[in-house]
Amino acid sequence: MNVLSHISDIIIPLLLFYIVGYGVVSRVKVYEAFLTIWTKEVLHVFLEVVRVENKQNGKFEYGAIFIGMSEMDASRIETYGTIQNMNV
């Protein structure tokens, strides 16, 4: 288990460096964000803005896709979705 911890300590920063590097090289508008989900947990993610709309009230509406998230956070969301689907 200790070996996995050391491997993840190396892999996660490399993955984040790759995501940011990809955004810089391909000139994609990549943003780092900390999102609070319905369980009040905070997820560290990277987003690419794919749509911006200027609304009549002077506000903007954005559409984005996730381009980076830790495996642990992705698994957590998947687990919550599975539990929610079982309760329906």
Sequence and secondary structure as in RCSB ss.txt:
>XXXX:A:sequence
MNVLSHISDIIIPLLLFYIVGYGVVSRVKVYEAFLTIWTKEVLHVFLEVVRVENKQNGKFEYGAIFIGMSEMDAS
RIETYGTIQNMNV
>XXXX:A:secstr
 HHHHHHHHHHHHHHHHHHHHHHHHTT  EEEEEEE TTS EEEEEEEEEEEEE TTS EEEEEEEEEE HHHHH
HHHHHHHHHHHH 
